[in-house]
Amino acid sequence: MAANGASHVKPGTLHAIFNPTGDPPAEPVLQCVQVKPLTAQANQERYRVVFSDISNFVQSMLATQSNWMVTEGKLIKGCFVRLKTFQANSVKGKRILIVLDLEVLEELGACEKIGEPKALEPTPEDAQPQNTTTMSTNGFYGSKPAEQQSLPSRTHAPSSSAHANIYPIEALSPYAHKWTIKARCTHKSEIKTWHNKNGEGKLFSANFLDESGEIRGTGFNDQCDALYETFQEGGVYYITSPCRVQLAKKQFTNLNNDYELTFERDTVVEKAEEQEGVPQVRFNFTNIGDLQTVEKDTTIDTIGILKEVAEVSQITSKTTSKPYHKRELTLVDNTGYSVRLTIWGNTATTFDVKEESVIAFKGVKVSDFGGRTLSLLSSGSMTVDPDIDDAHKLKGWYDAQGRNDTFSSHANMVGGSSLSAAGGRGDPYKTILQVKEEQLGMSETTDYFSCKATIIYVKQENFAYPACLSEACNKKVVETAPGEWRCERCDKTHPRPQYRYIISISVGDHTGQMYLNCFDDVGRAIMGMSADQLMELAETDDAAAAKDAVFQNANCKTWNFKCRAKMDNFQDQQRILLKVF
């Protein structure tokens, strides 16, 4: 088997990959001689892989979208791989290969390391300082970040010599200073303005996509004026540093990236004439029938057949008195379920899609209002009749049988005797001892169960938080001045917050005791009043006694809890989180 594999590996391949003047090998075959996990960063597993061409070996970093090859046991020590997309880089004293896409050649099997390969040494050209950048190794070589020179990408042939060094979005980090990405603008927000005690300003944001991943970019004030008209949805652009790469503010984005971009004064943006090799959009769909298992306020992608379109209606904000336009759509899919999805603003007023079209939504928020409903976020987007397999299959099903089917709704699926924010599930009943013995929540998938238990204790500390008054927001607000509560997500200031429960309770049955986490809907049922009412009660003259009485009254009551058990990371420690949903 070793001889068979060796015949596919060409010695000198690594030298050719790292040679900026020669022709790079097309989809080279190498042997994997080591696979090791790196120290996790931002709760994301990364792997170091060492590849050999028999003569030399090189350290490599595996892109996260290929992690499954390691976890499923396909990419193992001794196997042979074909590199499809990669980025060659040189760190002072070391060379590194960032692998974005590869294929494991399982037919060649695996064997012990072939030959005695030596470390691929950098050439004098690699030490030239004129094009150096910095890269975080995160302990990759057990040393501090060092200067790095980026060599040409082997992903695609460059469209021009000016953009020969194309970085994949996956490789961007705060430690990479000189780079260019080639990416498609998949979404551009409207310009937003703000006014507060610190001044005023404006901003816009856009999402960018390449083969390796997605990232969000934001332009403030002067950069907003300079770049807003430049970016058009669907267009492909070269974006060149200086451009700040920083940790992503997850409350403002639904993209799967730990970093985001902030455009600076000298950031260079150019429209790319060649659009080959840049994908249109990337979805991670949740079926309509599975929405009942999705936690409230989660951001998801979904796809469905447009069954009904309501007229545009207008609501008026109670706090700002501003009018907002909205339109409700009804979607169905082949799970036999329908769901109501709300679109807002210009998207609602200009909506002109025929019924029975396929629509893919990216970035919709799950709400438990009336069971399960969806709302398209301002950072989200929709694509009508996308040219993807999911859309073709859905359209085929609908034309064949779905047009005449009847559909169940997620609306009002709340169990009558169960304490639940969502309900509607037929989860097995467990005693507390069974929950512990069966180690529910310890697996990679979320476990659901029902439990009949009595409340022993309700924690009084931090039982509620001040939330935004805007519809379907519920994010925490901060008091910036007396009578002014600021929501960064909505970019609004409210005269007061709406308090929402977030309480921890101890429950018990005849087999044991455990802690459950409960949110606003469940908290209202347990406490017998809203969090706003309880906060007002806590501010009366006899606040302590009145508050204690409410909490004591919640004790010793028995409920049927519908629970979700899931592994959670808190302060670098794993724990099982039990939530009433």
Backbone torsions as a table, in degrees:
resi	resn	phi	psi	omega
1	MET	NA	-36.1	179.4
2	ALA	-63.3	-42.4	179.5
3	ALA	-63.8	-39.6	178.9
4	ASN	-62.5	-43.7	178.6
5	GLY	-68.3	-40.2	-178.0
6	ALA	-63.0	-29.8	-179.2
7	SER	-67.7	-18.5	179.7
8	HIS	-93.3	-13.4	-178.5
9	VAL	-97.5	128.1	-177.8
10	LYS	-103.3	113.4	177.7
11	PRO	-57.8	141.2	-178.3
12	GLY	94.3	-3.0	-179.4
13	THR	-60.4	-43.1	-177.6
14	LEU	-65.1	-37.6	176.2
15	HIS	-60.4	-41.2	-179.6
16	ALA	-66.7	-37.8	179.7
17	ILE	-63.2	-40.3	-175.5
18	PHE	-92.5	8.3	177.3
19	ASN	-91.3	109.5	-175.1
20	PRO	-72.1	-13.3	-176.7
21	THR	-103.0	-21.0	-178.2
22	GLY	-88.4	177.4	177.3
23	ASP	-83.7	124.0	-179.3
24	PRO	-71.1	145.5	177.5
25	PRO	-68.4	142.6	179.9
26	ALA	-86.6	120.0	178.1
27	GLU	45.9	64.3	-177.5
28	PRO	-67.4	152.2	177.1
29	VAL	-103.9	130.2	-179.1
30	LEU	-135.6	165.1	174.0
31	GLN	-102.3	135.6	175.0
32	CYS	-84.7	120.5	-177.4
33	VAL	-111.2	-5.4	176.7
34	GLN	-163.7	140.9	173.7
35	VAL	-134.2	123.0	-179.3
36	LYS	-139.6	140.9	175.1
37	PRO	-75.0	143.2	173.3
38	LEU	-90.7	167.2	174.0
39	THR	-62.1	126.4	-176.9
40	ALA	-61.7	138.4	177.4
41	GLN	-124.4	129.0	-179.3
42	ALA	54.9	41.0	177.7
43	ASN	60.1	27.2	-178.4
44	GLN	-122.9	123.8	-178.3
45	GLU	-74.3	137.3	174.5
46	ARG	-129.3	154.2	-177.6
47	TYR	-127.2	138.7	171.7
48	ARG	-97.7	131.1	-179.8
49	VAL	-127.0	138.2	175.8
50	VAL	-108.5	124.2	-179.9
51	PHE	-110.4	147.2	-178.2
52	SER	-128.2	142.6	170.8
53	ASP	-109.7	25.4	-179.5
54	ILE	81.6	-42.4	179.0
55	SER	-84.7	-40.7	-176.3
56	ASN	-135.8	163.2	171.3
57	PHE	-130.1	159.8	-178.6
58	VAL	-144.0	143.1	175.3
59	GLN	-74.2	140.6	-178.0
60	SER	-136.4	150.6	173.8
61	MET	-112.7	128.0	-177.4
62	LEU	-88.4	129.2	176.4
63	ALA	-63.0	147.0	-173.2
64	THR	-62.4	-29.0	-179.3
65	GLN	-68.7	-11.1	177.4
66	SER	-103.8	6.1	-179.7
67	ASN	-56.8	-32.5	-176.5
68	TRP	-59.1	-27.8	179.3
69	MET	-64.8	-31.2	177.2
70	VAL	-79.0	-48.6	-175.1
71	THR	-66.0	-28.5	179.4
72	GLU	-93.6	6.7	173.6
73	GLY	77.0	19.4	178.2
74	LYS	-87.2	-46.1	178.3
75	LEU	-89.7	101.3	-175.4
76	ILE	-129.6	165.8	177.6
77	LYS	-60.6	129.1	177.5
78	GLY	97.0	-11.3	-178.2
79	CYS	-79.1	170.9	179.1
80	PHE	-115.4	139.5	-175.5
81	VAL	-131.2	157.3	171.5
82	ARG	-114.1	117.9	179.8
83	LEU	-79.6	127.1	-179.1
84	LYS	-103.5	-44.0	-179.9
85	THR	-137.3	128.6	-176.5
86	PHE	-157.1	164.3	179.5
87	GLN	-127.4	120.8	179.5
88	ALA	-91.5	129.1	179.7
89	ASN	-134.7	158.8	177.9
90	SER	-128.7	117.1	176.3
91	VAL	-98.9	144.0	-175.7
92	LYS	-49.7	116.6	-179.9
93	GLY	87.3	-11.0	-177.2
94	LYS	-143.2	157.4	171.0
95	ARG	-118.2	145.8	-174.4
96	ILE	-139.3	142.3	-179.9
97	LEU	-118.2	122.4	175.3
98	ILE	-95.0	115.0	-174.9
99	VAL	-100.5	118.5	-177.9
100	LEU	-97.0	-31.1	-179.6
101	ASP	-151.6	135.8	179.1
102	LEU	-152.6	164.8	179.2
103	GLU	-126.2	127.7	176.1
104	VAL	-83.3	124.5	-178.9
105	LEU	-87.3	81.3	-173.6
106	GLU	-63.9	-26.7	-178.3
107	GLU	-67.4	-18.5	178.0
108	LEU	-88.1	-8.2	178.6
109	GLY	68.2	-157.2	179.4
110	ALA	-138.4	150.1	-179.3
111	CYS	-152.5	175.3	176.5
112	GLU	-65.2	161.6	-179.2
113	LYS	-53.5	130.3	-179.3
114	ILE	-88.2	126.9	178.0
115	GLY	73.1	-164.7	177.8
116	GLU	-126.6	71.1	-177.2
117	PRO	-64.6	147.3	178.1
118	LYS	-108.2	157.1	179.6
119	ALA	-59.8	136.9	178.8
120	LEU	-74.4	112.3	-175.3
121	GLU	-84.2	145.8	177.5
122	PRO	-70.7	152.1	177.6
123	THR	-92.4	165.5	178.1
124	PRO	-56.0	-31.8	179.7
125	GLU	-63.0	-29.8	-179.1
126	ASP	-66.3	-23.6	-177.9
127	ALA	-85.9	-4.3	179.8
128	GLN	-61.2	132.3	-173.4
129	PRO	-85.2	-10.8	-168.7
130	GLN	-67.1	-26.2	-176.5
131	ASN	-119.3	27.2	-174.7
132	THR	-76.9	146.8	170.5
133	THR	-130.5	179.5	178.4
134	THR	-118.6	141.9	-178.8
135	MET	-132.7	137.3	176.5
136	SER	-79.5	122.6	177.3
137	THR	-87.8	-15.1	179.1
138	ASN	48.6	43.8	-179.2
139	GLY	80.9	14.2	-175.7
140	PHE	-60.4	-42.0	176.8
141	TYR	-113.3	11.5	-179.2
142	GLY	70.0	28.6	-178.4
143	SER	-138.5	176.2	178.7
144	LYS	-74.5	158.7	177.3
145	PRO	-55.8	138.1	-177.3
146	ALA	-123.9	167.1	177.7
147	GLU	-65.7	146.7	-175.1
148	GLN	-141.0	142.2	172.4
149	GLN	-110.6	131.5	179.9
150	SER	-89.6	128.3	177.0
151	LEU	-96.6	167.8	-173.5
152	PRO	-57.9	141.3	175.5
153	SER	-70.5	143.2	177.0
154	ARG	-104.3	17.0	-178.6
155	THR	-68.3	-51.5	179.8
156	HIS	-147.4	159.9	175.2
157	ALA	-64.8	130.8	-178.1
158	PRO	-64.6	146.2	-178.7
159	SER	-75.5	-24.9	177.7
160	SER	-157.6	161.6	-179.1
161	SER	-65.1	-25.5	-178.9
162	ALA	-67.9	-21.8	-178.3
163	HIS	-124.0	41.2	-178.5
164	ALA	-71.9	-28.3	-175.4
165	ASN	-99.8	81.4	-178.5
166	ILE	-93.8	123.8	177.5
167	TYR	-88.8	140.9	169.6
168	PRO	-77.2	145.7	178.7
169	ILE	-55.7	-37.2	-179.3
170	GLU	-56.9	-30.1	-174.6
171	ALA	-88.0	-6.9	-178.6
172	LEU	-69.8	140.3	175.7
173	SER	-156.1	168.2	178.4
174	PRO	-61.5	-11.4	-176.2
175	TYR	-97.5	-3.8	177.6
176	ALA	-98.0	115.0	-171.2
177	HIS	-103.0	-29.7	-178.7
178	LYS	-120.4	107.5	-174.9
179	TRP	-155.6	162.3	171.2
180	THR	-136.6	133.1	172.9
181	ILE	-112.5	150.6	173.3
182	LYS	-117.5	113.3	-170.8
183	ALA	-146.9	157.4	178.1
184	ARG	-94.9	136.2	174.6
185	CYS	-81.0	109.2	-177.0
186	THR	-94.3	-16.6	178.8
187	HIS	-159.1	139.5	174.8
188	LYS	-132.1	126.9	-179.0
189	SER	-78.5	169.1	169.4
190	GLU	-75.5	161.3	176.5
191	ILE	-73.0	130.0	179.7
192	LYS	-112.8	144.3	178.6
193	THR	-117.8	156.3	175.8
194	TRP	-138.9	152.1	177.7
195	HIS	-139.9	122.2	176.0
196	ASN	-149.6	-172.5	-175.4
197	LYS	-67.6	-18.4	179.7
198	ASN	-90.4	-4.0	179.1
199	GLY	132.3	-158.4	-179.7
200	GLU	-141.3	165.3	-179.3
201	GLY	-177.4	-173.2	-180.0
202	LYS	-147.7	160.8	-178.9
203	LEU	-157.7	162.9	167.4
204	PHE	-143.5	161.8	177.3
205	SER	-134.6	156.6	178.8
206	ALA	-145.2	149.1	177.2
207	ASN	-102.8	139.5	-177.8
208	PHE	-126.1	144.5	-172.8
209	LEU	-136.6	134.1	166.5
210	ASP	-132.8	-170.3	-175.8
211	GLU	-63.6	-25.5	-174.1
212	SER	-91.7	-22.7	-177.6
213	GLY	168.8	-167.1	-177.8
214	GLU	-127.3	155.5	176.6
215	ILE	-153.2	150.5	179.7
216	ARG	-101.0	139.8	176.5
217	GLY	-124.2	142.2	-177.6
218	THR	-129.2	137.6	176.1
219	GLY	-118.6	130.2	-179.2
220	PHE	-109.4	142.4	170.1
221	ASN	47.8	-107.2	-176.4
222	ASP	-61.3	-39.2	179.4
223	GLN	-69.5	-29.7	175.3
224	CYS	-63.9	-46.0	178.3
225	ASP	-63.4	-40.4	-173.0
226	ALA	-76.0	-32.7	-169.3
227	LEU	-111.3	-13.1	-173.0
228	TYR	-60.2	-46.3	-179.1
229	GLU	-76.3	-19.4	179.5
230	THR	-67.5	-46.0	-178.1
231	PHE	-80.8	127.9	174.6
232	GLN	-125.9	136.9	-179.1
233	GLU	-58.1	132.3	-178.6
234	GLY	95.2	-17.7	-179.6
235	GLY	-78.9	156.0	178.3
236	VAL	-110.3	135.1	-172.4
237	TYR	-136.1	150.2	165.7
238	TYR	-93.5	126.7	176.4
239	ILE	-119.3	122.3	-173.9
240	THR	-120.4	136.5	177.1
241	SER	-62.5	156.8	14.9
242	PRO	-75.0	128.6	178.8
243	CYS	-157.3	122.0	-171.3
244	ARG	-69.7	131.2	173.2
245	VAL	-108.9	120.3	-175.5
246	GLN	-139.4	168.0	178.5
247	LEU	-60.6	136.5	-176.4
248	ALA	-72.8	141.8	172.4
249	LYS	-87.5	98.1	-170.5
250	LYS	-62.7	-21.1	179.8
251	GLN	-72.7	-13.5	-177.6
252	PHE	-110.4	-0.6	-175.8
253	THR	-143.1	149.7	177.0
254	ASN	-111.1	12.7	-178.0
255	LEU	-82.3	150.0	179.3
256	ASN	-89.4	71.9	178.0
257	ASN	-148.5	134.5	-179.6
258	ASP	-77.6	-9.9	-177.4
259	TYR	-123.4	163.1	174.0
260	GLU	-145.1	163.9	-177.3
261	LEU	-104.2	146.2	167.9
262	THR	-124.2	118.2	-177.1
263	PHE	-69.2	137.9	-179.6
264	GLU	-113.4	176.4	-174.5
265	ARG	-58.1	-38.9	-175.1
266	ASP	-100.6	10.4	175.9
267	THR	-62.3	132.6	-178.0
268	VAL	-102.4	126.6	178.2
269	VAL	-124.5	125.7	179.1
270	GLU	-132.4	139.9	176.7
271	LYS	-75.5	133.3	-179.9
272	ALA	-90.3	126.3	178.6
273	GLU	-74.8	-36.0	178.7
274	GLU	-90.6	123.6	-176.9
275	GLN	-111.7	7.1	-179.9
276	GLU	-66.6	144.1	176.0
277	GLY	82.6	-1.6	178.2
278	VAL	-107.9	115.0	-176.4
279	PRO	-64.5	159.8	-177.9
280	GLN	-76.6	-52.6	-179.0
281	VAL	-162.4	154.3	180.0
282	ARG	-121.5	126.4	-179.1
283	PHE	-115.4	155.0	171.0
284	ASN	-133.2	83.7	-167.2
285	PHE	-73.6	143.7	167.4
286	THR	-112.1	126.6	179.0
287	ASN	-64.7	149.9	179.7
288	ILE	-62.0	-36.1	-179.8
289	GLY	-67.1	-19.5	-178.4
290	ASP	-92.7	0.7	-175.1
291	LEU	-62.3	-27.6	-178.1
292	GLN	-64.9	-21.3	-179.3
293	THR	-95.1	-2.0	-178.1
294	VAL	-91.9	132.9	-177.9
295	GLU	-66.7	142.3	176.8
296	LYS	-55.1	142.8	178.8
297	ASP	75.5	3.6	175.1
298	THR	-72.0	143.6	175.3
299	THR	-99.1	127.7	-174.9
300	ILE	-135.2	173.3	167.0
301	ASP	-111.8	145.0	177.4
302	THR	-146.9	161.2	-179.9
303	ILE	-139.6	142.4	-178.6
304	GLY	-164.8	172.2	174.0
305	ILE	-87.9	130.8	178.4
306	LEU	-74.3	106.7	-175.8
307	LYS	-90.2	-42.8	-178.2
308	GLU	-141.4	148.9	177.0
309	VAL	-129.2	119.1	178.8
310	ALA	-85.2	165.5	176.8
311	GLU	-72.4	158.7	175.6
312	VAL	-68.9	134.4	175.3
313	SER	-124.9	169.5	-176.9
314	GLN	-130.6	133.9	174.0
315	ILE	-119.9	154.2	-179.2
316	THR	-115.3	128.4	179.4
317	SER	-63.7	132.3	179.4
318	LYS	-69.7	-25.1	-175.3
319	THR	-93.2	-41.6	-176.6
320	THR	-104.0	-11.3	-177.7
321	SER	63.3	15.9	177.8
322	LYS	-85.4	142.2	177.9
323	PRO	-82.2	145.5	176.9
324	TYR	-130.7	131.6	177.6
325	HIS	-89.8	142.3	177.0
326	LYS	-146.2	157.7	177.2
327	ARG	-142.5	137.2	-179.0
328	GLU	-104.0	131.9	178.4
329	LEU	-114.4	149.4	174.4
330	THR	-114.2	123.2	-180.0
331	LEU	-112.0	147.9	174.4
332	VAL	-133.2	158.5	172.6
333	ASP	-146.2	-174.5	-172.3
334	ASN	-78.8	9.1	171.8
335	THR	-84.6	-7.3	-179.7
336	GLY	87.3	12.0	-179.3
337	TYR	-116.0	155.5	172.3
338	SER	-120.5	160.3	177.7
339	VAL	-148.7	148.1	177.2
340	ARG	-94.5	127.4	-178.8
341	LEU	-122.6	129.9	-177.5
342	THR	-103.7	132.7	172.4
343	ILE	-114.0	155.8	-167.7
344	TRP	-129.5	161.7	169.8
345	GLY	59.7	-137.4	-178.1
346	ASN	-62.7	-32.5	177.9
347	THR	-60.9	-37.3	179.8
348	ALA	-73.1	-44.3	-175.2
349	THR	-73.2	-29.7	-177.9
350	THR	-98.9	4.2	-177.1
351	PHE	-62.8	124.5	-177.5
352	ASP	-145.9	64.0	-178.6
353	VAL	-115.7	135.9	-178.6
354	LYS	-72.9	144.5	175.0
355	GLU	-61.6	150.8	-177.1
356	GLU	75.3	10.1	170.3
357	SER	-79.9	157.4	173.2
358	VAL	-92.0	129.0	178.2
359	ILE	-125.7	129.1	174.7
360	ALA	-104.2	126.9	-179.5
361	PHE	-110.2	133.2	175.6
362	LYS	-117.0	121.1	178.0
363	GLY	85.7	61.1	173.6
364	VAL	-114.5	145.2	-177.3
365	LYS	-97.3	135.9	179.9
366	VAL	-88.3	127.7	178.4
367	SER	-119.9	153.6	175.9
368	ASP	-101.4	16.1	178.6
369	PHE	-68.3	115.4	-179.0
370	GLY	69.8	26.2	179.6
371	GLY	113.2	-93.3	173.8
372	ARG	-144.4	121.4	176.4
373	THR	-134.6	166.3	-178.2
374	LEU	-125.1	153.2	178.1
375	SER	-139.8	128.3	-179.6
376	LEU	-76.4	120.7	-179.3
377	LEU	-73.1	160.1	178.0
378	SER	-63.6	-26.4	177.9
379	SER	-88.8	-0.8	-178.5
380	GLY	-88.4	177.3	-179.2
381	SER	-151.6	163.4	175.9
382	MET	-134.6	146.8	-179.8
383	THR	-126.8	125.1	-178.0
384	VAL	-91.3	130.0	179.5
385	ASP	48.0	56.5	-179.9
386	PRO	-65.8	148.5	-179.4
387	ASP	-87.8	69.0	179.7
388	ILE	-134.3	159.7	-175.6
389	ASP	-59.4	-42.0	-178.2
390	ASP	-58.9	-40.0	-179.4
391	ALA	-69.6	-41.7	-179.9
392	HIS	-64.3	-41.7	179.4
393	LYS	-64.9	-41.3	-179.3
394	LEU	-65.4	-42.4	179.2
395	LYS	-65.7	-39.5	177.9
396	GLY	-62.9	-43.7	177.6
397	TRP	-62.1	-43.2	-175.9
398	TYR	-66.4	-42.5	-180.0
399	ASP	-67.2	-32.8	-176.7
400	ALA	-78.3	-41.8	-175.6
401	GLN	-148.6	-27.6	-171.8
402	GLY	-63.5	-27.6	-177.4
403	ARG	-60.7	-29.7	-177.0
404	ASN	-103.2	3.0	-179.6
405	ASP	-77.5	158.5	169.1
406	THR	-104.6	149.6	-171.8
407	PHE	-124.6	142.2	174.8
408	SER	-85.0	151.7	-179.6
409	SER	-110.6	150.6	174.7
410	HIS	-79.7	-5.7	-173.3
411	ALA	-66.3	137.1	172.7
412	ASN	56.1	34.9	177.7
413	MET	-90.9	61.4	-178.2
414	VAL	-110.6	124.0	-179.6
415	GLY	-63.8	133.1	-173.0
416	GLY	-66.5	-43.0	-175.3
417	SER	-98.5	-0.6	-176.7
418	SER	-100.5	146.0	174.3
419	LEU	-88.7	104.8	-171.2
420	SER	-156.7	143.7	176.1
421	ALA	-87.3	-17.8	-176.9
422	ALA	-121.7	-51.9	177.7
423	GLY	67.6	-170.0	174.0
424	GLY	81.4	2.6	-178.3
425	ARG	-106.3	148.1	177.1
426	GLY	-99.6	56.8	-175.4
427	ASP	-78.0	147.6	-176.9
428	PRO	-68.9	147.1	175.4
429	TYR	-79.9	137.0	179.2
430	LYS	-131.1	144.8	167.2
431	THR	-79.9	165.1	179.5
432	ILE	-63.4	-35.7	177.8
433	LEU	-64.4	-39.9	178.5
434	GLN	-65.4	-38.0	177.8
435	VAL	-58.3	-41.6	-178.7
436	LYS	-76.6	-44.1	-177.4
437	GLU	-67.1	-36.7	179.7
438	GLU	-82.2	-2.0	177.0
439	GLN	52.3	47.6	178.8
440	LEU	-62.9	134.5	-177.8
441	GLY	95.0	-9.3	-177.9
442	MET	-82.8	-18.3	-178.9
443	SER	-82.9	175.4	-179.6
444	GLU	-71.2	-25.0	-179.7
445	THR	-95.7	157.4	178.8
446	THR	-77.9	137.2	178.3
447	ASP	-104.0	140.0	178.9
448	TYR	-120.1	141.4	179.2
449	PHE	-158.5	162.2	173.4
450	SER	-112.1	150.6	-176.1
451	CYS	-149.3	130.0	174.7
452	LYS	-95.1	117.0	-174.6
453	ALA	-149.9	164.7	-178.7
454	THR	-110.0	136.7	179.1
455	ILE	-72.4	124.3	179.7
456	ILE	-98.5	-37.9	-173.2
457	TYR	-156.3	139.3	175.1
458	VAL	-118.2	120.3	-178.9
459	LYS	-67.6	127.9	-175.9
460	GLN	-88.0	-25.2	-177.1
461	GLU	-71.5	134.9	175.8
462	ASN	50.5	48.3	-177.1
463	PHE	-78.6	-11.6	-178.8
464	ALA	-150.9	162.0	176.8
465	TYR	-133.0	152.6	178.7
466	PRO	-77.3	120.8	-174.9
467	ALA	-112.4	160.6	179.4
468	CYS	-67.6	145.5	-179.8
469	LEU	-84.1	-13.0	-177.7
470	SER	-65.0	145.5	-179.0
471	GLU	-62.1	133.1	176.2
472	ALA	63.4	22.1	177.7
473	CYS	-98.3	-71.2	176.6
474	ASN	66.9	10.4	177.9
475	LYS	-76.8	157.5	-178.2
476	LYS	-69.4	138.0	177.1
477	VAL	-109.5	157.5	-177.8
478	VAL	-120.9	135.8	179.8
479	GLU	-79.5	111.0	-179.5
480	THR	-91.3	-22.0	178.2
481	ALA	-163.6	162.4	178.5
482	PRO	-55.3	123.1	179.7
483	GLY	79.2	11.8	178.9
484	GLU	-131.2	113.9	-179.6
485	TRP	-117.7	120.3	-170.1
486	ARG	-100.1	129.3	172.8
487	CYS	-108.1	112.9	-178.6
488	GLU	-69.5	-31.8	-178.4
489	ARG	-68.5	-46.7	-178.5
490	CYS	-84.9	-11.2	-177.0
491	ASP	59.1	44.8	-177.7
492	LYS	-134.5	155.4	173.7
493	THR	-117.2	129.6	-178.1
494	HIS	-113.6	152.3	179.1
495	PRO	-72.5	-19.0	179.4
496	ARG	-157.7	161.2	175.2
497	PRO	-96.0	170.3	167.0
498	GLN	-109.8	117.0	-178.0
499	TYR	-77.1	138.7	-179.9
500	ARG	-127.9	140.9	-178.2
501	TYR	-69.5	143.3	166.5
502	ILE	-149.6	84.2	-168.4
503	ILE	-115.5	154.4	176.4
504	SER	-113.7	130.6	-178.4
505	ILE	-126.0	148.3	173.3
506	SER	-102.0	125.3	-179.3
507	VAL	-123.4	157.1	-179.0
508	GLY	-145.4	154.2	169.5
509	ASP	-134.5	-166.0	-175.3
510	HIS	-70.9	-8.0	-177.1
511	THR	-108.4	-13.9	-178.3
512	GLY	165.4	-163.6	-175.4
513	GLN	-139.7	148.7	176.3
514	MET	-154.9	164.7	178.6
515	TYR	-103.1	139.7	176.6
516	LEU	-123.8	146.3	175.1
517	ASN	-103.1	133.9	-176.0
518	CYS	-128.8	146.1	179.2
519	PHE	-110.8	-164.8	-161.9
520	ASP	-59.2	-50.8	-176.4
521	ASP	-61.3	-42.8	178.8
522	VAL	-69.6	-40.0	178.5
523	GLY	-59.2	-39.9	177.8
524	ARG	-60.5	-42.0	-179.6
525	ALA	-66.5	-41.1	-178.1
526	ILE	-69.4	-46.3	-174.3
527	MET	-84.2	-17.8	178.4
528	GLY	78.7	10.6	178.3
529	MET	-161.2	166.9	179.1
530	SER	-76.8	163.1	177.7
531	ALA	-65.7	-33.8	175.6
532	ASP	-59.6	-44.8	-179.1
533	GLN	-64.8	-39.7	-179.9
534	LEU	-68.8	-35.8	176.7
535	MET	-65.7	-40.5	177.1
536	GLU	-63.7	-39.2	179.1
537	LEU	-64.1	-35.6	-179.2
538	ALA	-70.4	-13.0	-179.2
539	GLU	-100.0	5.6	178.4
540	THR	-76.2	174.4	-177.5
541	ASP	-61.6	-39.7	179.8
542	ASP	-105.2	54.0	-169.9
543	ALA	-60.3	-47.6	-174.4
544	ALA	-61.1	-46.5	-178.4
545	ALA	-66.5	-42.5	-178.8
546	ALA	-65.0	-42.5	-179.8
547	LYS	-66.2	-44.2	179.7
548	ASP	-60.4	-36.5	-178.3
549	ALA	-64.6	-39.6	179.5
550	VAL	-66.0	-44.0	-179.2
551	PHE	-67.7	-38.9	178.3
552	GLN	-65.5	-34.6	-179.0
553	ASN	-67.8	-23.9	179.5
554	ALA	-77.5	-18.9	-179.0
555	ASN	-73.5	161.1	173.4
556	CYS	64.9	21.5	175.3
557	LYS	-107.9	140.7	-176.7
558	THR	-102.4	134.0	-178.6
559	TRP	-133.0	158.6	167.6
560	ASN	-96.3	106.6	-177.3
561	PHE	-92.0	136.4	169.9
562	LYS	-103.9	119.9	-166.8
563	CYS	-123.6	157.3	174.7
564	ARG	-123.8	129.3	178.9
565	ALA	-113.5	125.7	-175.8
566	LYS	-149.1	144.3	176.8
567	MET	-73.1	136.6	-177.2
568	ASP	-134.4	150.2	176.7
569	ASN	-106.1	126.3	179.9
570	PHE	-138.1	118.0	-179.5
571	GLN	52.6	48.4	176.9
572	ASP	65.5	17.0	177.7
573	GLN	-124.9	141.1	178.6
574	GLN	-87.1	142.0	177.3
575	ARG	-149.7	157.3	176.5
576	ILE	-90.8	125.3	-179.2
577	LEU	-104.8	123.2	179.0
578	LEU	-107.6	118.6	-178.4
579	LYS	-120.5	141.4	169.5
580	VAL	-85.2	123.2	-174.4
581	PHE	-120.1	NA	NA
